[in-house]
């Protein structure tokens, strides 16, 4: 049977260039406005420290850089990219340690402040640095200030420093620094400390103890047990913010469970409850009497099981006051009765999902555990499982659904389509405007569906409640405010600058969460904030059959001194993006797109980049301002990602758009020794396909016979030609009688003196 060998058309020659990099930085790869450098062009882009180029780099390809400075650091010059205040910037690179020890890498932006003193903004990576190539990353929000609060003068250039510590020598490859494209509404951070009990019971209360043993993560977990009837629970003091959605998860196991009579049960449950009774009482408030969520039916089998759900308080009058969170495990039916047993808890995560929940519409979950108190009665409270078509968005005489029609320049795949089913209908969610005397900015994209012309449009914040908080409420808050432009708002429901059309538009408005105190008050009552709003959209009155789409809603605190102040979307974006060509190694790929900017900026040299999958990451193969490129040799059979990067002439970068392709081999060659007859006749053959990108290339078939000591006894060569039509070649000879093995080689070249530059197969051997 023939052996099929898939190969590249060339073999990389490994070499090491022991040349120190000069201190003067050279031009970055293809003039990328930030940093996008794989060193394969021989670029030496450091601004400080000693380093040398070496080969190969990541993936046994191209070049890398070795930092040799005693400081264990190397710096790279940023290009002319625009550094926008409030925007997140990220860095990534491949790194490995050669000498010394380091656990983490620290990435820092380094520059001069307004006084000319060197300052830095650090982004420490939590990735473990190793002696093998590993891709690591970090990010930080740029505020125009360094870590100590000093201001950047905006004139002196910034550098990116990558440091591992004094005396550490390390290799680095594929350094990328640029704006980090984020989807609105991304999950936040775990609000719990010591969530995996790495520091014993620090922060936790209750009768549980920390035990060593098999755990979902690490070697420690919280053990809850009782030999006499007791509560088996762990507690934490926490503060939840009103109108915020929380994602809660943890691991649990039951080793034994007995009811109050001592009878074993085969299942157990979890009761998450909150102990706090200091809330404003009205029909829209959070009136607490141990509300919580009960889950039953976990098997008592000693196996760890994951618990995960969403939990939300959605009310207009609320005080963000600390309460006691209780996690109680109980044998079947014993949630409100003491009992005995042995249980384990581990790896708690309580993630605050922000002031707007699922504003990106990327979360496909539909179930929320929501606090329900429809009548506002004291000591009446419960948590119910609520199903929603779009997570965190409520429907009122309207339907919401996930749509694949997304706004330009987004990393997301989904938006929300709203269809009004009855006059005045809308979809809404409570908004977590948690701070008094604070300005917020709400931004989003929207388009109408089936609109024949531009239609008046508003974002509405509704704070009306049937029974306000009485003497406890502190602020004189309007029932409704219509936002109809960046700085337009009114209480009478009129429309203004904003209009909705059939095309995507960017909208932003400023919400001044500043309200006067009620008459007779000199200061706000303790723990009281202004009444919170429910947010919805109004398209010229929301008549029945009105339909529109919303994408990427965000909310942030607003500071006029640091906000860009640009009306309209400040970042460029691409539409009509298409990737075409022959995805075969050495094939030509074209990238087509239309450049757009709502601010009137022009194309400043948008880039095309090529990445190839490498282990758990990807490596940068090329960066170019051209709209076409040749797939390098050696990528056959690999997965690549082609990326179009919008860059305008002010140095701002928008969200890249990309597509993944599998690269075909430029050559598939099958070869074998077909026969070795009794009379010594040996025949062999070679056949090549997938040669569309190949010009005529001379090939030499070499058939050789060897004795038992592997000494060559005889040899014959046969010429062939690799072309776009393929190749089919045969070779035969008579092996000497004493031959014990024959071998077939398929090499490039017209004769033996020039053959072997490219080796098209492994050696194929056959014994007698």
SVG drawing of the C-alpha trace seen along z (x, -y; Angstrom):
<svg xmlns="http://www.w3.org/2000/svg" viewBox="-52 -72 81 87">
<polyline fill="none" stroke="black" stroke-width="0.4" points="0.0,0.0 1.3,-3.4 2.5,-5.7 1.0,-9.2 3.3,-12.0 2.0,-15.6 4.9,-18.0 5.8,-21.7 7.7,-23.0 10.7,-24.2 12.5,-23.4 13.3,-26.3 17.0,-26.8 17.6,-27.3 20.1,-29.9 21.0,-32.3 22.0,-35.9 24.2,-37.0 23.9,-40.7 22.9,-43.1 20.0,-45.4 20.8,-49.1 19.0,-51.4 17.5,-53.4 14.1,-51.8 13.5,-50.9 10.2,-51.3 7.4,-48.9 6.1,-46.2 4.1,-47.7 3.8,-51.0 1.1,-49.5 0.0,-52.4 0.4,-50.4 2.6,-47.3 2.2,-44.2 5.7,-42.6 6.9,-39.1 10.5,-40.0 10.4,-37.9 11.4,-41.0 14.5,-41.3 13.0,-44.3 14.6,-45.3 12.0,-47.5 13.3,-47.9 13.9,-51.3 15.9,-50.1 17.8,-47.1 20.1,-44.6 18.7,-41.9 19.5,-39.8 17.5,-38.2 17.4,-34.4 15.8,-31.7 13.5,-29.9 10.7,-31.6 7.3,-30.3 6.2,-27.3 9.8,-26.6 9.3,-29.4 10.8,-32.7 12.6,-34.8 12.2,-35.8 13.9,-38.3 16.1,-37.3 16.2,-39.9 19.7,-39.9 19.5,-43.0 20.5,-42.7 17.2,-44.3 15.3,-41.4 13.2,-43.8 12.8,-45.0 10.9,-48.0 9.2,-48.5 8.2,-51.9 4.5,-52.5 3.5,-53.8 1.3,-56.8 -1.9,-55.1 -4.5,-57.4 -4.6,-56.7 -8.2,-57.4 -9.1,-58.0 -11.5,-55.4 -10.6,-52.8 -9.1,-49.5 -5.8,-48.5 -4.4,-45.0 -1.0,-43.4 -0.1,-39.8 3.1,-37.9 4.7,-34.5 7.3,-34.2 9.7,-31.6 12.4,-31.9 15.9,-30.8 17.8,-31.7 16.7,-32.8 13.3,-32.4 10.1,-34.3 6.5,-33.5 4.8,-36.3 5.5,-39.0 4.7,-42.7 3.6,-44.8 3.9,-48.5 3.2,-51.6 6.2,-53.9 6.4,-57.6 7.1,-61.1 4.5,-63.0 3.8,-66.7 6.9,-67.5 9.2,-65.4 9.6,-62.6 9.5,-59.0 6.3,-57.3 4.5,-54.0 1.1,-52.3 1.5,-48.6 -0.6,-45.7 0.6,-42.7 -0.1,-39.3 -1.3,-36.5 -0.1,-33.9 2.6,-31.5 5.8,-32.0 7.5,-28.8 10.5,-27.5 8.4,-26.5 6.8,-29.0 3.5,-30.3 1.2,-33.0 0.4,-35.5 -1.6,-38.7 -2.8,-41.6 -4.9,-44.8 -5.7,-48.1 -8.0,-51.1 -6.0,-54.1 -7.1,-57.3 -4.4,-59.6 -2.6,-59.2 0.1,-56.9 -0.2,-54.7 0.6,-57.5 -2.0,-59.8 0.5,-62.0 -0.7,-63.1 0.8,-62.1 1.7,-65.1 0.4,-63.6 3.5,-64.7 6.3,-62.4 6.0,-58.9 5.0,-55.9 6.8,-52.6 5.7,-49.1 8.0,-47.5 7.9,-43.7 9.7,-42.8 10.3,-39.4 12.8,-40.6 16.5,-41.2 18.8,-38.7 16.1,-36.9 17.0,-36.1 13.9,-35.4 12.8,-35.0 9.8,-36.9 7.8,-36.7 4.7,-38.0 4.3,-41.2 0.9,-42.9 -0.3,-46.0 -3.5,-47.7 -7.0,-48.6 -8.7,-45.6 -12.0,-45.1 -14.7,-44.3 -18.3,-43.4 -20.6,-45.5 -22.0,-43.8 -19.1,-41.4 -19.1,-39.6 -17.4,-41.4 -15.2,-40.0 -15.9,-37.7 -17.0,-39.9 -15.9,-37.2 -12.5,-37.0 -11.0,-33.7 -13.6,-32.0 -11.7,-28.7 -10.6,-28.6 -6.9,-29.1 -6.6,-31.2 -8.5,-29.0 -11.8,-30.4 -10.8,-34.1 -13.9,-36.1 -16.2,-33.2 -18.3,-32.5 -20.4,-29.6 -19.4,-26.2 -17.7,-24.8 -14.0,-23.9 -11.5,-23.9 -10.5,-20.4 -7.8,-19.0 -8.7,-16.5 -10.0,-16.1 -11.6,-19.3 -12.8,-20.8 -9.9,-23.3 -6.8,-23.0 -6.7,-20.8 -8.9,-22.6 -12.7,-22.9 -15.2,-23.9 -16.5,-20.9 -19.9,-21.2 -20.9,-18.4 -23.0,-17.8 -23.4,-14.7 -26.2,-16.3 -29.1,-18.3 -27.6,-21.6 -27.6,-24.1 -24.9,-23.2 -24.2,-26.5 -21.5,-29.0 -22.0,-32.8 -20.5,-35.9 -21.3,-39.6 -22.0,-41.1 -23.6,-44.0 -25.7,-43.5 -26.5,-46.5 -30.0,-47.1 -30.9,-46.3 -27.7,-44.4 -27.7,-40.8 -25.4,-38.4 -24.1,-35.1 -23.7,-32.7 -21.9,-29.4 -20.2,-26.9 -19.5,-23.2 -21.2,-21.0 -21.1,-17.4 -23.0,-15.2 -21.1,-12.5 -24.0,-11.6 -27.4,-13.1 -29.9,-12.4 -33.2,-14.0 -34.0,-15.3 -35.1,-11.7 -31.8,-10.2 -33.1,-8.5 -30.7,-8.6 -31.8,-10.5 -30.6,-9.8 -30.8,-13.4 -29.9,-16.8 -30.5,-20.4 -28.9,-23.9 -30.6,-27.0 -29.1,-30.4 -30.7,-33.0 -30.1,-36.6 -30.6,-38.0 -31.3,-41.8 -34.4,-43.7 -33.4,-47.3 -35.0,-48.4 -37.4,-51.1 -40.9,-49.7 -43.0,-50.3 -44.5,-48.3 -41.3,-48.6 -38.7,-48.1 -36.7,-45.2 -38.5,-44.4 -36.3,-41.6 -37.3,-38.7 -34.7,-36.0 -35.3,-35.8 -33.4,-33.0 -33.3,-30.3 -33.8,-26.6 -32.5,-23.8 -33.3,-20.1 -32.5,-16.7 -28.7,-16.5 -27.6,-12.8 -25.8,-11.8 -22.9,-10.0 -19.7,-11.9 -19.3,-13.3 -18.7,-17.1 -21.5,-18.8 -21.6,-22.3 -24.3,-24.7 -24.9,-27.8 -27.6,-30.3 -28.5,-34.0 -29.9,-36.1 -31.4,-39.6 -33.1,-42.3 -35.0,-44.6 -36.7,-47.5 -36.9,-51.2 -36.5,-52.0 -33.6,-50.3 -30.8,-50.9 -27.5,-49.1 -26.9,-47.9 -24.8,-45.0 -26.5,-41.8 -25.5,-38.3 -25.5,-35.8 -26.1,-32.2 -25.3,-29.0 -27.1,-26.2 -26.9,-22.5 -29.7,-20.3 -30.9,-16.6 -34.0,-16.2 -36.9,-18.3 -34.8,-19.8 -34.3,-23.4 -36.0,-25.0 -35.1,-22.3 -31.8,-21.3 -30.4,-17.9 -27.2,-15.9 -24.8,-14.9 -21.5,-15.7 -21.2,-18.0 -18.6,-19.9 -18.6,-23.4 -15.9,-24.9 -15.0,-27.5 -17.7,-30.2 -18.2,-32.7 -20.6,-35.7 -20.1,-37.8 -21.6,-41.3 -22.7,-41.6 -22.9,-45.4 -25.2,-48.3 -26.7,-47.1 -27.2,-43.4 -26.7,-41.5 -26.3,-44.8 -24.4,-42.9 -27.1,-40.3 -24.5,-37.6 -25.7,-35.6 -28.0,-32.9 -29.3,-31.8 -33.0,-32.5 -33.5,-31.7 -33.1,-34.1 -33.9,-33.6 -35.7,-36.8 -36.8,-38.3 -40.6,-38.7 -42.7,-40.9 -45.7,-42.1 -47.6,-43.6 -44.9,-45.1 -46.1,-43.5 -43.7,-43.2 -42.2,-39.7 -43.6,-38.5 -40.8,-37.6 -39.7,-34.8 -37.4,-34.1 -38.9,-32.6 -37.5,-31.1 -38.3,-33.5 -38.0,-32.7 -37.0,-35.5 -36.6,-35.4 -33.5,-37.7 -31.7,-37.3 -32.3,-40.3 -34.9,-42.0 -38.6,-42.1 -41.4,-42.2 -44.6,-44.4 -47.0,-44.2 -43.9,-43.5 -41.6,-40.6 -37.9,-40.5 -35.7,-38.0 -32.1,-37.5 -31.1,-38.6 -28.1,-38.0 -28.4,-41.5 -25.5,-43.2 -24.1,-46.7 -20.9,-47.6 -17.5,-47.1 -18.6,-44.6 -17.0,-41.5 -20.4,-40.2 -22.7,-37.9 -26.1,-39.0 -28.4,-41.9 -32.0,-42.3 -35.0,-42.7 -38.1,-44.2 -41.6,-43.9 -44.4,-45.9 -47.6,-43.8 -49.9,-46.4 -49.9,-50.2 -47.5,-51.5 -45.6,-48.2 -41.9,-48.0 -39.1,-45.8 -37.3,-47.1 -34.8,-46.3 -33.9,-48.0 -30.7,-50.1 -28.1,-50.2 -27.4,-54.0 -26.0,-53.4 -24.4,-56.7 -26.0,-60.0 -24.5,-63.3 -22.9,-61.3 -23.2,-61.6 -23.5,-58.5 -23.2,-58.0 -25.4,-55.4 -24.5,-54.4 -25.9,-51.9 -26.5,-51.2 -30.0,-51.0 -31.9,-50.6 -35.5,-50.5 -37.2,-47.5 -39.6,-48.3 -39.4,-52.1 -40.0,-54.0 -38.5,-57.2 -36.6,-58.5 -38.8,-58.3 -38.5,-60.2 -36.7,-58.0 -36.0,-58.3 -34.5,-56.3 -36.8,-56.6 -35.8,-56.3 -39.0,-55.5 -38.8,-56.1 -42.5,-56.2 -43.8,-54.0 -47.3,-53.8 -46.1,-54.3 -42.8,-56.1 -40.7,-55.5 -42.5,-58.0 -40.3,-59.6 -37.4,-57.4 -37.0,-58.6 -34.6,-61.5 -34.6,-62.9 -37.2,-64.7 -37.0,-62.4 -39.1,-62.9 -41.3,-60.0 -40.0,-59.9 -37.2,-61.5 -36.9,-61.2 -33.4,-61.3 -33.4,-62.4 -29.8,-63.5 -26.4,-63.5 -27.4,-66.4 -31.1,-66.5 -33.6,-65.4 -37.1,-66.3 -39.9,-65.2 -42.9,-65.9 -42.3,-63.1 -41.4,-65.2 -38.8,-64.1 -35.7,-65.9 -32.6,-65.3 -32.6,-61.5 -34.3,-59.7 -34.4,-56.0 -34.0,-54.8 -33.4,-51.5 -29.6,-52.0 -27.5,-51.3 -26.8,-54.5 -24.8,-55.1 -26.5,-57.0 -25.2,-58.3 -26.8,-60.4 -25.7,-61.9 -27.7,-61.0 -27.3,-63.5 -28.1,-61.4 -28.3,-64.6 -31.5,-65.4 -32.5,-67.9 -33.4,-66.8 -37.0,-66.6 -38.4,-69.7 -37.3,-69.9 -34.2,-67.7 -30.7,-69.1 -29.1,-65.7 -30.1,-62.4 -31.3,-59.7 -28.7,-57.0 -28.2,-54.3 -30.6,-56.0 -29.9,-56.6 -32.1,-58.3 -35.0,-56.2 -33.7,-53.9 -35.1,-53.8 -36.4,-51.1 -35.1,-51.8 -36.9,-51.3 -37.1,-52.7 -39.9,-54.8 -40.1,-54.9 -42.7,-57.7 -45.1,-56.3 -44.4,-52.6 -47.5,-51.8 -48.5,-48.2 -46.2,-46.5 -43.3,-48.9 -40.1,-47.0 -36.5,-47.9 -33.1,-46.4 -30.7,-47.4 -27.0,-46.4 -24.1,-46.8 -25.6,-48.9 -23.0,-50.2 -23.2,-52.5 -20.3,-54.2 -19.6,-57.1 -19.2,-60.2 -16.5,-62.9 -16.7,-65.8 -12.9,-66.4 -11.9,-62.9 -14.7,-62.0 -13.7,-62.2 -16.6,-64.7 -16.9,-63.3 -20.5,-63.3 -21.1,-60.0 -19.1,-56.8 -15.4,-57.8 -13.9,-54.5 -13.6,-53.5 -15.3,-50.3 -15.5,-48.1 -18.5,-46.8 -18.9,-44.5 -15.8,-42.5 -14.9,-39.5 -12.0,-37.2 -11.3,-35.6 -8.6,-33.6 -6.9,-30.3 -6.4,-29.0 -3.5,-26.8 0.1,-27.4 1.7,-29.9 -1.9,-30.8 -2.9,-34.5 -5.6,-35.8 -7.5,-39.1 -9.3,-41.0 -12.1,-43.4 -13.9,-45.9 -15.5,-49.3 -13.9,-51.7 -16.4,-53.8 -16.1,-56.5 -19.0,-58.4 -16.6,-61.2 -15.5,-61.9 -12.0,-60.4 -10.4,-58.8 -8.7,-55.5 -5.3,-55.8 -3.9,-52.6 -6.1,-49.8 -4.2,-46.6 -4.5,-42.9 -3.0,-40.3 -2.5,-36.6 -2.5,-34.4 -2.0,-30.6 -3.2,-28.4 -0.4,-27.3 -1.3,-25.1 -3.6,-27.0 -2.9,-30.3 -2.0,-31.7 1.1,-33.2 1.3,-36.2 2.6,-35.4 2.3,-38.8 1.0,-42.3 0.5,-44.4 -1.2,-47.4 -1.8,-45.7 -5.2,-44.2 -3.7,-40.9 -1.0,-38.5 0.6,-35.2 0.0,-32.4 3.6,-31.4 5.0,-27.9 4.7,-25.5 1.1,-26.4 -0.5,-23.5 -2.9,-21.5 -3.0,-24.3 -5.8,-26.6 -5.3,-30.3 -7.2,-33.4 -7.2,-36.3 -8.0,-39.7 -8.9,-43.1 -8.1,-45.9 -9.7,-49.3 -7.4,-52.2 -8.2,-55.9 -5.9,-58.8 -6.1,-60.0 -4.5,-56.8 -7.7,-55.3 -8.2,-51.6 -11.6,-49.9 -12.7,-46.3 -10.9,-43.8 -13.1,-41.5 -11.7,-38.0 -12.5,-34.6 -10.9,-31.2 -9.7,-29.0 -8.1,-25.6 -5.0,-25.9 -4.7,-23.1 -1.3,-21.6 0.3,-22.9 1.6,-19.4 0.4,-16.0 3.0,-13.4 2.5,-9.6 5.4,-7.3 6.2,-3.6 8.5,-0.7 5.9,1.3 7.7,4.7 11.0,6.6 10.9,9.6 12.8,12.9 15.1,12.0 16.1,8.8 14.0,6.4 12.8,3.5 10.1,1.0 9.0,-2.2 6.7,-5.1 5.8,-8.6 2.6,-10.6 1.9,-14.2 -1.4,-16.1 -2.6,-19.5 -0.1,-21.3 -2.2,-24.3 0.3,-26.8 3.5,-25.0 5.5,-26.0 7.7,-23.4 10.2,-22.1 12.8,-19.4 12.5,-16.3 14.9,-13.4 13.8,-9.9 16.7,-8.0 16.5,-4.2 19.3,-2.5 20.2,0.9 22.1,1.7 23.8,4.7 23.3,5.8 25.8,3.3 23.8,0.5 26.5,0.0 25.2,-1.2 25.7,1.5 23.8,-0.1 21.8,-3.2 19.7,-4.5 18.2,-8.0 15.2,-9.0 14.2,-12.6 10.6,-14.0 8.9,-17.4 6.5,-18.8 4.0,-21.0 0.5,-22.4 -0.8,-19.3 0.8,-17.1 3.4,-14.4 3.6,-10.7 7.0,-8.9 8.3,-5.4 11.7,-4.0 13.1,-0.4 16.5,1.4 18.0,4.8 19.3,5.0 22.5,7.0 21.9,10.5 23.6,9.6 21.2,6.6 19.1,6.9 17.3,3.5 16.3,1.0 15.4,-2.7 13.6,-5.3 14.3,-9.0 12.3,-11.8 14.4,-15.0 14.4,-18.3 17.0,-19.0 17.9,-18.0 20.9,-15.8 22.7,-14.5 25.0,-17.6 22.1,-19.9 19.5,-17.6 18.2,-17.6 17.4,-21.3 13.8,-20.1 13.0,-16.6 9.6,-15.5 9.2,-12.3 10.6,-10.5 13.0,-7.8 10.9,-4.8 12.6,-1.5 11.8,2.1 13.7,5.2 14.2,8.4"/>
</svg>
